[in-house]
Amino acid sequence: MSEEFVLNSGDCAAKCIKKRHLCSKKVRAECVQERLSVLQPYQASFIQLAKDYDALKFGEFTLKSGRVSPYFFNAGVLCSGSALAQLGRCYADCIVASGLEFDILFGPAYKGIPLAAVTAAALFEHHGIDTPFAYNRKEKKAHGEGGQLVGAPLAGRVLIIDDVMTAGTAASEVIEMIVEAGASPVGIAIGLDRQEAVHGALSAGQSLSARYGLQVLSIVTFADLVAHLASDSRTTSDLRTAMADYRERYGAKQEAGDDS
């Protein structure tokens, strides 16, 4: 093989890589625009609610994993009657829109407990769906009614309600608890899916779906947040860059509906 051919081949490969990079950026931009046009009312309401109560913050935050994130979500600060009512409706609207069939809601201790309660209330108030709910204690109770599970009997198809998913470790423990109780977990509804790669190229949601065969519902995803920021003229270029860099470094590579 001639040296000239090798050099030309190298030039060709470099051009192809550059072309794929440019195409990737173009596809991502198109995906953002597409998400802007299809953002559902409950998603827009959720993002605005989170911003109003500082549940969604932007800056530099060190996560439990050690990753430094340009944003942070904490559902715990949504602690007023108004905030909880709005939050419950966002969950309820998301669940109904998914079409997922279930028999009972389950709220993992601790944040999942009020989330399951307000979601059950919102499902009845806004959709006429009267759904029982249950939750667990962190430690088994040795007196009174005893045990670790509280609320409605845990049976049939269970939909887990939680706030955010990053690694999915806690969710796996809850799923095992439900299975041990003789019920069938069919889905997890969360406020925010960070869509971070935690199992190879897969996100926690993808990994849980593959492992347990359940459906992961999220009111919003990281991609939705990026789309929202792109539509907000107040978003600084530094924040846009930080979010893009974070996705490039830690984002799951095979999110459903995202081929970028």
C-alpha positions as protocol buffer text, in pm:
chain_id: "A"
residue {
  index: 1
  type: MET
  ca { x: 0 y: 0 z: 0 }
}
residue {
  index: 2
  type: SER
  ca { x: 147 y: 335 z: -100 }
}
residue {
  index: 3
  type: GLU
  ca { x: 219 y: 613 z: 149 }
}
residue {
  index: 4
  type: GLU
  ca { x: -1 y: 844 z: -57 }
}
residue {
  index: 5
  type: PHE
  ca { x: -294 y: 604 z: -20 }
}
residue {
  index: 6
  type: VAL
  ca { x: -242 y: 584 z: 358 }
}
residue {
  index: 7
  type: LEU
  ca { x: -237 y: 962 z: 388 }
}
residue {
  index: 8
  type: ASN
  ca { x: -545 y: 998 z: 173 }
}
residue {
  index: 9
  type: SER
  ca { x: -720 y: 731 z: 376 }
}
residue {
  index: 10
  type: GLY
  ca { x: -632 y: 917 z: 694 }
}
residue {
  index: 11
  type: ASP
  ca { x: -765 y: 1243 z: 551 }
}
residue {
  index: 12
  type: CYS
  ca { x: -1083 y: 1067 z: 445 }
}
residue {
  index: 13
  type: ALA
  ca { x: -1133 y: 917 z: 792 }
}
residue {
  index: 14
  type: ALA
  ca { x: -1080 y: 1257 z: 955 }
}
residue {
  index: 15
  type: LYS
  ca { x: -1335 y: 1412 z: 721 }
}
residue {
  index: 16
  type: CYS
  ca { x: -1584 y: 1134 z: 797 }
}
residue {
  index: 17
  type: ILE
  ca { x: -1539 y: 1180 z: 1171 }
}
residue {
  index: 18
  type: LYS
  ca { x: -1585 y: 1555 z: 1136 }
}
residue {
  index: 19
  type: LYS
  ca { x: -1893 y: 1501 z: 923 }
}
residue {
  index: 20
  type: ARG
  ca { x: -2046 y: 1261 z: 1176 }
}
residue {
  index: 21
  type: HIS
  ca { x: -1974 y: 1512 z: 1455 }
}
residue {
  index: 22
  type: LEU
  ca { x: -2144 y: 1792 z: 1263 }
}
residue {
  index: 23
  type: CYS
  ca { x: -2437 y: 1565 z: 1177 }
}
residue {
  index: 24
  type: SER
  ca { x: -2465 y: 1464 z: 1542 }
}
residue {
  index: 25
  type: LYS
  ca { x: -2479 y: 1829 z: 1649 }
}
residue {
  index: 26
  type: LYS
  ca { x: -2738 y: 1897 z: 1381 }
}
residue {
  index: 27
  type: VAL
  ca { x: -2952 y: 1602 z: 1491 }
}
residue {
  index: 28
  type: ARG
  ca { x: -2934 y: 1714 z: 1853 }
}
residue {
  index: 29
  type: ALA
  ca { x: -3042 y: 2064 z: 1758 }
}
residue {
  index: 30
  type: GLU
  ca { x: -3333 y: 1919 z: 1561 }
}
residue {
  index: 31
  type: CYS
  ca { x: -3427 y: 1698 z: 1857 }
}
residue {
  index: 32
  type: VAL
  ca { x: -3432 y: 2004 z: 2086 }
}
residue {
  index: 33
  type: GLN
  ca { x: -3662 y: 2189 z: 1847 }
}
residue {
  index: 34
  type: GLU
  ca { x: -3887 y: 1884 z: 1819 }
}
residue {
  index: 35
  type: ARG
  ca { x: -3914 y: 1852 z: 2198 }
}
residue {
  index: 36
  type: LEU
  ca { x: -3997 y: 2222 z: 2226 }
}
residue {
  index: 37
  type: SER
  ca { x: -4301 y: 2167 z: 2006 }
}
residue {
  index: 38
  type: VAL
  ca { x: -4421 y: 1853 z: 2186 }
}
residue {
  index: 39
  type: LEU
  ca { x: -4364 y: 1950 z: 2550 }
}
residue {
  index: 40
  type: GLN
  ca { x: -4688 y: 1857 z: 2723 }
}
residue {
  index: 41
  type: PRO
  ca { x: -4874 y: 2103 z: 2953 }
}
residue {
  index: 42
  type: TYR
  ca { x: -4800 y: 1891 z: 3262 }
}
residue {
  index: 43
  type: GLN
  ca { x: -4430 y: 1895 z: 3172 }
}
residue {
  index: 44
  type: ALA
  ca { x: -4420 y: 2272 z: 3135 }
}
residue {
  index: 45
  type: SER
  ca { x: -4614 y: 2305 z: 3462 }
}
residue {
  index: 46
  type: PHE
  ca { x: -4369 y: 2076 z: 3641 }
}
residue {
  index: 47
  type: ILE
  ca { x: -4063 y: 2270 z: 3525 }
}
residue {
  index: 48
  type: GLN
  ca { x: -4220 y: 2603 z: 3620 }
}
residue {
  index: 49
  type: LEU
  ca { x: -4328 y: 2468 z: 3959 }
}
residue {
  index: 50
  type: ALA
  ca { x: -3978 y: 2337 z: 4028 }
}
residue {
  index: 51
  type: LYS
  ca { x: -3822 y: 2673 z: 3934 }
}
residue {
  index: 52
  type: ASP
  ca { x: -4074 y: 2874 z: 4137 }
}
residue {
  index: 53
  type: TYR
  ca { x: -3991 y: 2681 z: 4455 }
}
residue {
  index: 54
  type: ASP
  ca { x: -3616 y: 2644 z: 4386 }
}
residue {
  index: 55
  type: ALA
  ca { x: -3658 y: 2269 z: 4359 }
}
residue {
  index: 56
  type: LEU
  ca { x: -3465 y: 2297 z: 4033 }
}
residue {
  index: 57
  type: LYS
  ca { x: -3139 y: 2486 z: 4058 }
}
residue {
  index: 58
  type: PHE
  ca { x: -2855 y: 2552 z: 3818 }
}
residue {
  index: 59
  type: GLY
  ca { x: -2488 y: 2594 z: 3914 }
}
residue {
  index: 60
  type: GLU
  ca { x: -2233 y: 2338 z: 4033 }
}
residue {
  index: 61
  type: PHE
  ca { x: -2352 y: 2050 z: 4252 }
}
residue {
  index: 62
  type: THR
  ca { x: -2155 y: 1745 z: 4363 }
}
residue {
  index: 63
  type: LEU
  ca { x: -2377 y: 1438 z: 4347 }
}
residue {
  index: 64
  type: LYS
  ca { x: -2356 y: 1123 z: 4560 }
}
residue {
  index: 65
  type: SER
  ca { x: -2180 y: 959 z: 4266 }
}
residue {
  index: 66
  type: GLY
  ca { x: -1907 y: 1224 z: 4281 }
}
residue {
  index: 67
  type: ARG
  ca { x: -2010 y: 1376 z: 3949 }
}
residue {
  index: 68
  type: VAL
  ca { x: -2027 y: 1755 z: 3937 }
}
residue {
  index: 69
  type: SER
  ca { x: -2364 y: 1843 z: 3785 }
}
residue {
  index: 70
  type: PRO
  ca { x: -2473 y: 2179 z: 3638 }
}
residue {
  index: 71
  type: TYR
  ca { x: -2822 y: 2129 z: 3783 }
}
residue {
  index: 72
  type: PHE
  ca { x: -2991 y: 1979 z: 4087 }
}
residue {
  index: 73
  type: PHE
  ca { x: -3349 y: 1873 z: 4160 }
}
residue {
  index: 74
  type: ASN
  ca { x: -3491 y: 1837 z: 4512 }
}
residue {
  index: 75
  type: ALA
  ca { x: -3860 y: 1754 z: 4542 }
}
residue {
  index: 76
  type: GLY
  ca { x: -3834 y: 1789 z: 4920 }
}
residue {
  index: 77
  type: VAL
  ca { x: -3870 y: 2168 z: 4902 }
}
residue {
  index: 78
  type: LEU
  ca { x: -4211 y: 2135 z: 4737 }
}
residue {
  index: 79
  type: CYS
  ca { x: -4364 y: 2134 z: 5081 }
}
residue {
  index: 80
  type: SER
  ca { x: -4670 y: 2362 z: 5076 }
}
residue {
  index: 81
  type: GLY
  ca { x: -5031 y: 2270 z: 5007 }
}
residue {
  index: 82
  type: SER
  ca { x: -5031 y: 2454 z: 4675 }
}
residue {
  index: 83
  type: ALA
  ca { x: -4702 y: 2303 z: 4558 }
}
residue {
  index: 84
  type: LEU
  ca { x: -4806 y: 1949 z: 4650 }
}
residue {
  index: 85
  type: ALA
  ca { x: -5143 y: 1988 z: 4478 }
}
residue {
  index: 86
  type: GLN
  ca { x: -4974 y: 2102 z: 4157 }
}
residue {
  index: 87
  type: LEU
  ca { x: -4709 y: 1833 z: 4184 }
}
residue {
  index: 88
  type: GLY
  ca { x: -4968 y: 1561 z: 4234 }
}
residue {
  index: 89
  type: ARG
  ca { x: -5153 y: 1671 z: 3924 }
}
residue {
  index: 90
  type: CYS
  ca { x: -4833 y: 1660 z: 3717 }
}
residue {
  index: 91
  type: TYR
  ca { x: -4776 y: 1300 z: 3826 }
}
residue {
  index: 92
  type: ALA
  ca { x: -5140 y: 1207 z: 3767 }
}
residue {
  index: 93
  type: ASP
  ca { x: -5149 y: 1363 z: 3420 }
}
residue {
  index: 94
  type: CYS
  ca { x: -4824 y: 1189 z: 3324 }
}
residue {
  index: 95
  type: ILE
  ca { x: -4953 y: 852 z: 3443 }
}
residue {
  index: 96
  type: VAL
  ca { x: -5287 y: 882 z: 3264 }
}
residue {
  index: 97
  type: ALA
  ca { x: -5115 y: 998 z: 2943 }
}
residue {
  index: 98
  type: SER
  ca { x: -4895 y: 686 z: 2950 }
}
residue {
  index: 99
  type: GLY
  ca { x: -5191 y: 447 z: 2940 }
}
residue {
  index: 100
  type: LEU
  ca { x: -5017 y: 217 z: 3189 }
}
residue {
  index: 101
  type: GLU
  ca { x: -5259 y: -12 z: 3376 }
}
residue {
  index: 102
  type: PHE
  ca { x: -5203 y: -64 z: 3750 }
}
residue {
  index: 103
  type: ASP
  ca { x: -5393 y: -153 z: 4068 }
}
residue {
  index: 104
  type: ILE
  ca { x: -5209 y: 32 z: 4345 }
}
residue {
  index: 105
  type: LEU
  ca { x: -4953 y: 308 z: 4399 }
}
residue {
  index: 106
  type: PHE
  ca { x: -4648 y: 254 z: 4617 }
}
residue {
  index: 107
  type: GLY
  ca { x: -4441 y: 532 z: 4775 }
}
residue {
  index: 108
  type: PRO
  ca { x: -4091 y: 432 z: 4891 }
}
residue {
  index: 109
  type: ALA
  ca { x: -3977 y: 590 z: 5220 }
}
residue {
  index: 110
  type: TYR
  ca { x: -3925 y: 870 z: 5259 }
}
residue {
  index: 111
  type: LYS
  ca { x: -3991 y: 1115 z: 4975 }
}
residue {
  index: 112
  type: GLY
  ca { x: -4206 y: 866 z: 4785 }
}
residue {
  index: 113
  type: ILE
  ca { x: -4465 y: 857 z: 5065 }
}
residue {
  index: 114
  type: PRO
  ca { x: -4613 y: 1208 z: 5019 }
}
residue {
  index: 115
  type: LEU
  ca { x: -4565 y: 1178 z: 4643 }
}
residue {
  index: 116
  type: ALA
  ca { x: -4779 y: 865 z: 4629 }
}
residue {
  index: 117
  type: ALA
  ca { x: -5041 y: 1028 z: 4852 }
}
residue {
  index: 118
  type: VAL
  ca { x: -5080 y: 1346 z: 4645 }
}
residue {
  index: 119
  type: THR
  ca { x: -5073 y: 1145 z: 4322 }
}
residue {
  index: 120
  type: ALA
  ca { x: -5356 y: 923 z: 4445 }
}
residue {
  index: 121
  type: ALA
  ca { x: -5556 y: 1233 z: 4541 }
}
residue {
  index: 122
  type: ALA
  ca { x: -5491 y: 1400 z: 4203 }
}
residue {
  index: 123
  type: LEU
  ca { x: -5585 y: 1086 z: 4008 }
}
residue {
  index: 124
  type: PHE
  ca { x: -5923 y: 1090 z: 4181 }
}
residue {
  index: 125
  type: GLU
  ca { x: -5982 y: 1467 z: 4171 }
}
residue {
  index: 126
  type: HIS
  ca { x: -5878 y: 1529 z: 3810 }
}
residue {
  index: 127
  type: HIS
  ca { x: -5932 y: 1193 z: 3640 }
}
residue {
  index: 128
  type: GLY
  ca { x: -6195 y: 1015 z: 3848 }
}
residue {
  index: 129
  type: ILE
  ca { x: -5957 y: 725 z: 3922 }
}
residue {
  index: 130
  type: ASP
  ca { x: -5982 y: 602 z: 4282 }
}
residue {
  index: 131
  type: THR
  ca { x: -5652 y: 426 z: 4346 }
}
residue {
  index: 132
  type: PRO
  ca { x: -5529 y: 279 z: 4677 }
}
residue {
  index: 133
  type: PHE
  ca { x: -5173 y: 342 z: 4786 }
}
residue {
  index: 134
  type: ALA
  ca { x: -4920 y: 189 z: 5022 }
}
residue {
  index: 135
  type: TYR
  ca { x: -4574 y: 272 z: 5148 }
}
residue {
  index: 136
  type: ASN
  ca { x: -4294 y: 121 z: 5353 }
}
residue {
  index: 137
  type: ARG
  ca { x: -4108 y: 202 z: 5671 }
}
residue {
  index: 138
  type: LYS
  ca { x: -3730 y: 215 z: 5670 }
}
residue {
  index: 139
  type: GLU
  ca { x: -3734 y: -20 z: 5969 }
}
residue {
  index: 140
  type: LYS
  ca { x: -3984 y: -289 z: 6061 }
}
residue {
  index: 141
  type: LYS
  ca { x: -4223 y: -199 z: 6344 }
}
residue {
  index: 142
  type: ALA
  ca { x: -4229 y: -449 z: 6628 }
}
residue {
  index: 143
  type: HIS
  ca { x: -4541 y: -318 z: 6805 }
}
residue {
  index: 144
  type: GLY
  ca { x: -4894 y: -217 z: 6704 }
}
residue {
  index: 145
  type: GLU
  ca { x: -4980 y: -346 z: 6358 }
}
residue {
  index: 146
  type: GLY
  ca { x: -4612 y: -433 z: 6311 }
}
residue {
  index: 147
  type: GLY
  ca { x: -4434 y: -503 z: 5983 }
}
residue {
  index: 148
  type: GLN
  ca { x: -4271 y: -279 z: 5727 }
}
residue {
  index: 149
  type: LEU
  ca { x: -4559 y: -210 z: 5487 }
}
residue {
  index: 150
  type: VAL
  ca { x: -4831 y: 45 z: 5559 }
}
residue {
  index: 151
  type: GLY
  ca { x: -5155 y: 138 z: 5383 }
}
residue {
  index: 152
  type: ALA
  ca { x: -5355 y: -66 z: 5136 }
}
residue {
  index: 153
  type: PRO
  ca { x: -5265 y: -435 z: 5095 }
}
residue {
  index: 154
  type: LEU
  ca { x: -4981 y: -464 z: 4848 }
}
residue {
  index: 155
  type: ALA
  ca { x: -5127 y: -684 z: 4576 }
}
residue {
  index: 156
  type: GLY
  ca { x: -5176 y: -691 z: 4200 }
}
residue {
  index: 157
  type: ARG
  ca { x: -5002 y: -450 z: 3963 }
}
residue {
  index: 158
  type: VAL
  ca { x: -4793 y: -191 z: 4147 }
}
residue {
  index: 159
  type: LEU
  ca { x: -4686 y: 151 z: 4019 }
}
residue {
  index: 160
  type: ILE
  ca { x: -4399 y: 297 z: 4220 }
}
residue {
  index: 161
  type: ILE
  ca { x: -4391 y: 676 z: 4272 }
}
residue {
  index: 162
  type: ASP
  ca { x: -4060 y: 852 z: 4337 }
}
residue {
  index: 163
  type: ASP
  ca { x: -3891 y: 1186 z: 4276 }
}
residue {
  index: 164
  type: VAL
  ca { x: -3578 y: 1139 z: 4066 }
}
residue {
  index: 165
  type: MET
  ca { x: -3377 y: 860 z: 3910 }
}
residue {
  index: 166
  type: THR
  ca { x: -3001 y: 864 z: 3870 }
}
residue {
  index: 167
  type: ALA
  ca { x: -2844 y: 528 z: 3955 }
}
residue {
  index: 168
  type: GLY
  ca { x: -3161 y: 329 z: 4023 }
}
residue {
  index: 169
  type: THR
  ca { x: -3015 y: 149 z: 4327 }
}
residue {
  index: 170
  type: ALA
  ca { x: -3300 y: 244 z: 4561 }
}
residue {
  index: 171
  type: ALA
  ca { x: -3557 y: 153 z: 4296 }
}
residue {
  index: 172
  type: SER
  ca { x: -3411 y: -197 z: 4264 }
}
residue {
  index: 173
  type: GLU
  ca { x: -3444 y: -249 z: 4639 }
}
residue {
  index: 174
  type: VAL
  ca { x: -3807 y: -136 z: 4632 }
}
residue {
  index: 175
  type: ILE
  ca { x: -3887 y: -364 z: 4339 }
}
residue {
  index: 176
  type: GLU
  ca { x: -3744 y: -663 z: 4525 }
}
residue {
  index: 177
  type: MET
  ca { x: -3951 y: -570 z: 4831 }
}
residue {
  index: 178
  type: ILE
  ca { x: -4270 y: -561 z: 4623 }
}
residue {
  index: 179
  type: VAL
  ca { x: -4195 y: -895 z: 4460 }
}
residue {
  index: 180
  type: GLU
  ca { x: -4128 y: -1052 z: 4801 }
}
residue {
  index: 181
  type: ALA
  ca { x: -4469 y: -926 z: 4916 }
}
residue {
  index: 182
  type: GLY
  ca { x: -4629 y: -1121 z: 4630 }
}
residue {
  index: 183
  type: ALA
  ca { x: -4721 y: -823 z: 4412 }
}
residue {
  index: 184
  type: SER
  ca { x: -4610 y: -735 z: 4059 }
}
residue {
  index: 185
  type: PRO
  ca { x: -4424 y: -408 z: 3991 }
}
residue {
  index: 186
  type: VAL
  ca { x: -4532 y: -282 z: 3648 }
}
residue {
  index: 187
  type: GLY
  ca { x: -4383 y: 66 z: 3643 }
}
residue {
  index: 188
  type: ILE
  ca { x: -4206 y: 354 z: 3812 }
}
residue {
  index: 189
  type: ALA
  ca { x: -4330 y: 712 z: 3780 }
}
residue {
  index: 190
  type: ILE
  ca { x: -4070 y: 977 z: 3860 }
}
residue {
  index: 191
  type: GLY
  ca { x: -4052 y: 1353 z: 3840 }
}
residue {
  index: 192
  type: LEU
  ca { x: -3714 y: 1371 z: 3667 }
}
residue {
  index: 193
  type: ASP
  ca { x: -3509 y: 1115 z: 3477 }
}
residue {
  index: 194
  type: ARG
  ca { x: -3151 y: 1239 z: 3465 }
}
residue {
  index: 195
  type: GLN
  ca { x: -3080 y: 999 z: 3173 }
}
residue {
  index: 196
  type: GLU
  ca { x: -2726 y: 935 z: 3293 }
}
residue {
  index: 197
  type: ALA
  ca { x: -2528 y: 630 z: 3190 }
}
residue {
  index: 198
  type: VAL
  ca { x: -2480 y: 410 z: 3495 }
}
residue {
  index: 199
  type: HIS
  ca { x: -2472 y: 60 z: 3347 }
}
residue {
  index: 200
  type: GLY
  ca { x: -2241 y: 80 z: 3049 }
}
residue {
  index: 201
  type: ALA
  ca { x: -2423 y: 292 z: 2792 }
}
residue {
  index: 202
  type: LEU
  ca { x: -2762 y: 242 z: 2960 }
}
residue {
  index: 203
  type: SER
  ca { x: -2941 y: 476 z: 3196 }
}
residue {
  index: 204
  type: ALA
  ca { x: -3089 y: 352 z: 3523 }
}
residue {
  index: 205
  type: GLY
  ca { x: -3436 y: 357 z: 3367 }
}
residue {
  index: 206
  type: GLN
  ca { x: -3328 y: 149 z: 3069 }
}
residue {
  index: 207
  type: SER
  ca { x: -3148 y: -97 z: 3296 }
}
residue {
  index: 208
  type: LEU
  ca { x: -3450 y: -140 z: 3525 }
}
residue {
  index: 209
  type: SER
  ca { x: -3681 y: -186 z: 3227 }
}
residue {
  index: 210
  type: ALA
  ca { x: -3456 y: -453 z: 3081 }
}
residue {
  index: 211
  type: ARG
  ca { x: -3403 y: -632 z: 3412 }
}
residue {
  index: 212
  type: TYR
  ca { x: -3758 y: -630 z: 3549 }
}
residue {
  index: 213
  type: GLY
  ca { x: -3971 y: -575 z: 3240 }
}
residue {
  index: 214
  type: LEU
  ca { x: -4143 y: -268 z: 3379 }
}
residue {
  index: 215
  type: GLN
  ca { x: -4218 y: 73 z: 3233 }
}
residue {
  index: 216
  type: VAL
  ca { x: -4042 y: 389 z: 3354 }
}
residue {
  index: 217
  type: LEU
  ca { x: -4255 y: 703 z: 3333 }
}
residue {
  index: 218
  type: SER
  ca { x: -4098 y: 1045 z: 3384 }
}
residue {
  index: 219
  type: ILE
  ca { x: -4272 y: 1380 z: 3395 }
}
residue {
  index: 220
  type: VAL
  ca { x: -3960 y: 1533 z: 3245 }
}
residue {
  index: 221
  type: THR
  ca { x: -3619 y: 1409 z: 3135 }
}
residue {
  index: 222
  type: PHE
  ca { x: -3281 y: 1574 z: 3111 }
}
residue {
  index: 223
  type: ALA
  ca { x: -3349 y: 1622 z: 2739 }
}
residue {
  index: 224
  type: ASP
  ca { x: -3670 y: 1811 z: 2825 }
}
residue {
  index: 225
  type: LEU
  ca { x: -3475 y: 2042 z: 3056 }
}
residue {
  index: 226
  type: VAL
  ca { x: -3226 y: 2114 z: 2778 }
}
residue {
  index: 227
  type: ALA
  ca { x: -3512 y: 2194 z: 2541 }
}
residue {
  index: 228
  type: HIS
  ca { x: -3673 y: 2421 z: 2798 }
}
residue {
  index: 229
  type: LEU
  ca { x: -3350 y: 2611 z: 2854 }
}
residue {
  index: 230
  type: ALA
  ca { x: -3301 y: 2649 z: 2480 }
}
residue {
  index: 231
  type: SER
  ca { x: -3642 y: 2816 z: 2455 }
}
residue {
  index: 232
  type: ASP
  ca { x: -3575 y: 3057 z: 2744 }
}
residue {
  index: 233
  type: SER
  ca { x: -3398 y: 3376 z: 2635 }
}
residue {
  index: 234
  type: ARG
  ca { x: -3273 y: 3423 z: 2992 }
}
residue {
  index: 235
  type: THR
  ca { x: -3059 y: 3109 z: 2969 }
}
residue {
  index: 236
  type: THR
  ca { x: -2692 y: 3203 z: 2959 }
}
residue {
  index: 237
  type: SER
  ca { x: -2457 y: 3057 z: 2700 }
}
residue {
  index: 238
  type: ASP
  ca { x: -2243 y: 2922 z: 2987 }
}
residue {
  index: 239
  type: LEU
  ca { x: -2536 y: 2720 z: 3121 }
}
residue {
  index: 240
  type: ARG
  ca { x: -2623 y: 2587 z: 2775 }
}
residue {
  index: 241
  type: THR
  ca { x: -2262 y: 2480 z: 2730 }
}
residue {
  index: 242
  type: ALA
  ca { x: -2245 y: 2322 z: 3077 }
}
residue {
  index: 243
  type: MET
  ca { x: -2561 y: 2118 z: 3016 }
}
residue {
  index: 244
  type: ALA
  ca { x: -2438 y: 2004 z: 2675 }
}
residue {
  index: 245
  type: ASP
  ca { x: -2097 y: 1908 z: 2814 }
}
residue {
  index: 246
  type: TYR
  ca { x: -2257 y: 1714 z: 3100 }
}
residue {
  index: 247
  type: ARG
  ca { x: -2474 y: 1519 z: 2860 }
}
residue {
  index: 248
  type: GLU
  ca { x: -2178 y: 1447 z: 2635 }
}
residue {
  index: 249
  type: ARG
  ca { x: -1975 y: 1316 z: 2928 }
}
residue {
  index: 250
  type: TYR
  ca { x: -2234 y: 1128 z: 3132 }
}
residue {
  index: 251
  type: GLY
  ca { x: -2550 y: 1094 z: 2923 }
}
residue {
  index: 252
  type: ALA
  ca { x: -2688 y: 752 z: 2831 }
}
residue {
  index: 253
  type: LYS
  ca { x: -2610 y: 683 z: 2467 }
}
residue {
  index: 254
  type: GLN
  ca { x: -2921 y: 485 z: 2379 }
}
residue {
  index: 255
  type: GLU
  ca { x: -3213 y: 676 z: 2525 }
}
residue {
  index: 256
  type: ALA
  ca { x: -3541 y: 583 z: 2361 }
}
residue {
  index: 257
  type: GLY
  ca { x: -3628 y: 828 z: 2089 }
}
residue {
  index: 258
  type: ASP
  ca { x: -3282 y: 984 z: 2100 }
}
residue {
  index: 259
  type: ASP
  ca { x: -3040 y: 875 z: 1832 }
}
residue {
  index: 260
  type: SER
  ca { x: -2798 y: 1161 z: 1878 }
}
